[in-house]
Amino acid sequence: MVEILGRRPTGAELAMYSVMWSEHCSYKSSKVHLRQFGEKAPQSDALLVGIGENAGVVDVGQGYAVTFKVESHNHPSYVEPYQGAATGVGGIVRDIIAMGARPVAVVDPLRFGAADHPDTKRVLPGVVAGIGGYGNCLGLPNIGGEVVFDACYQGNPLVNAGAIGVMRHEDIHLAKASGAGNKVILYGARTGGDGIGGASILASETFDDAKPSKRPAVQVGDPFQEKLLIECTLEAFAEKLVVGIQDLGAAGLSCATSELASNGSGGMRVTLDDVPLRDSTLSPEEILMSESQERMCAVVEPEKVDRFLEICDKWDVIATVIGEVTDGDRLEIYWHGGKIVDVDPRTVAHDGPVYERPYARPDWQDALQADDANKLPRPATGEELKDQVLKLVSSPNQASKKWITSQYDHFVQGNTVLAQPEDSGMIRIDEESGLGVAIATDGNGRYAKLDPYHGAQLALAEAYRNVATTGAKPLAVSDCLNFGSPEDPAVMWQFAEAVRGLADACLQLGTPVTGGNVSLYNQTGEAAIHPTPVVAVLGVIDDVARRTPVAFQEEGQLLYLLGDTREEFGGSAWSQVIHDHLGGLPPKVDLERERLLAEILISASRDGMIDAAHDLSDGGLIQAVVESALLGEKGARLVVPDGLDAFTFLFSESAGRAVVAVPRSEELRFTDMCGARGLPATRVGVVDGDAVDVQGEFTLPLADLRRAHEDTIPALLA
């Protein structure tokens, strides 16, 4: 730092560099690998804004643009579950506002420790209440996400939050401060002592019970203030009052001022005395590092400042001019008349350290992969099959998450078309045409532990498939990459392999990564979480009336299994639930098959050839059929196809598959389409009765399945 500045840094400069050069803000350990998302980026006519801004933006047609992103708030949510999760939602929503969009929905991929562990009962209810409380107060529907339990997340839950926003093409805004003399306005909540160093510090350390509490570093949210901030900002955008804008998230004012200045065409001068405070005892360093929520920074032309302040006053939002854009190239910050910061803003925001951390394939990887799950004992009779199906559908990961998702409002604003437990959430964005977007988030840490390269590709493939299953065309990707300590060469190898796998797969599928988040140091002591790349895929559908739901719709419809089923049980739900086993290889990835399957599902949905569809992933075919049957309150009779045994037919987790319900009148048209395109389509049953009946093996009444599927989570968490 002395080399950069040519002198000893001030305390305020040290504070800025410390938070901005943290792992969370600077990506110093991950940059060298993340470059692949740019180097291997597929050509996409839909991409309007890519990596580097607050959130990516894609063109969805009819003049509409959609922005979306997923980020983590893992460590704060373990320290203080309610506020950690709530402010995770608030932060991702402000990223969406900062792009010029109105937020329309949120999603929440979650990972917790063992479902029956006492600390899960502390963390999970608080996290769920925080997500629901903040999102419900904002009036944003929660339409998707996942809940996964695994002992590896015991001391380090993953609380990832995503948001979607909608705007017209001409309304896109970027984070830059341009135009000498333009004013810098801080608006929103007052700055307090909560969250000083917050996410930027928490996300750079592992948890250790022997260390002092990090509770003061967790931000405190006020969703009602955020709602006012949303409306105030959108009105200012509508009147074209804003030149550049940045939300105050991790690193607070340090981030907002340095990023706005470094992305603009000049410098910036800020007077810290003008920042509205909740606590008058805060030092300038604390003001710069505070991550108090519900704050934003706007760059406004001088002649428009009065009108901007009028709008803020109308919405009861505190707004203060704290500085201006200069024609120099320095970020200068003053306190009590003295200059306490004088830096090149790029050195703070963009030119942080880049670590080429050593990485190496762990010495236990070969043994893990050699411990083949396909050799585990299998059920020998129909009665054993039946017993294992019940155990599977009642296990915490496969059981209904209604206890959790019912705490979220799915339908506020009246544009939700699909929400949990559908394969992807779907929102209508144009009432007249029916234009809509779908989003799915997926990630299987067990697959990634077995093979991080293919595990990341399987996460993308599942999210891509989930979007297509509802009838939407996948367009683009955001990711949240959750890993252990980068100081461990084995963890860095997992990270490098996952990024390489995801970049290669996105290139092949033509879905560019528009942005995302890296969360490292997710471990307690020496025990790292499973590598958990969570992938969000956004898709577009021309008319939401043509969507395909999961639930079986009518008795007599024919059930077709699309894709190839192989003996693939590595990392499977069956191996976990029945044998508490993790070993072998994950399912094979065939991205061209995923693309073909998606095209068939989208065409069949658009042309009315299928009335229900469900992707096959965790738990295999039987899990998908049980879920569709319970949601539709209609049973199914299944026949094991030639060439497969009943066990493999029911429990295999081969990728690139879906089960669809086809009206009899459409069977010939549908099978002709699959045949012409070369997609295997096998008739495996019919929607019928009030039970799931696998002929020649067992029958399970829907009432028994419902009890098994829906009673687990309430019993564990009540």
Secondary structure, DSSP 8 states (H G I E B T S, - for coil): -HHHHTS---HHHHHHHHHHTSHHHH-TTTHHHHTHHHHT----TTEEE-TTSSSEEEEEETTEEEEEEEEE-HHHHHHSHHHHHHHHHHHHHHHHHHTT-EEEEEEEEEEES-TTSHHHHHHHHHHHHHHHHHHHHHT--EEEEEEEE-GGGTTS-EEEEEEEEEEEGGG---S---STT-EEEEEES-B-STTTTHHHHHTTS-B-TTS---GGGS----HHHHHHHHHHHHHHHHTT--SEEEE--TTHHHHHHHHHHHHSSSEEEEEGGGS-BS-TT--HHHHHH---SSEEEEEE-GGGHHHHHHHHHHTT-EEEEEEEEESSS-EEEEETTEEEEEE-HHHHHT------------TTHHHHHHS-GGGS----SHHHHHHHHHHHHHSTTTS--HHHHTTS-SSTTS-EEE-TTSSSEEEE--TTT--EEEEEEE--HHHHHH-HHHHHHHHHHHHHHHHHHTT-EEEEEEEEEE-S-TTSHHHHHHHHHHHHHHHHHHHHHT--EEEEEEE---EETTEE---EEEEEEEEEES-GGG---SS--STT-EEEEES------TT-HHHHHHH----S------HHHHHHHHHHHHHHHHTT--SEEEE--TTHHHHHHHHHHHHHT--EEE---TT--HHHHHH---SS-EEEEE-GGGHHHHHHHHHHHT--EEEEEEE-TTEEEETTTEEEEHHHHHHHHHSHHHHHH-
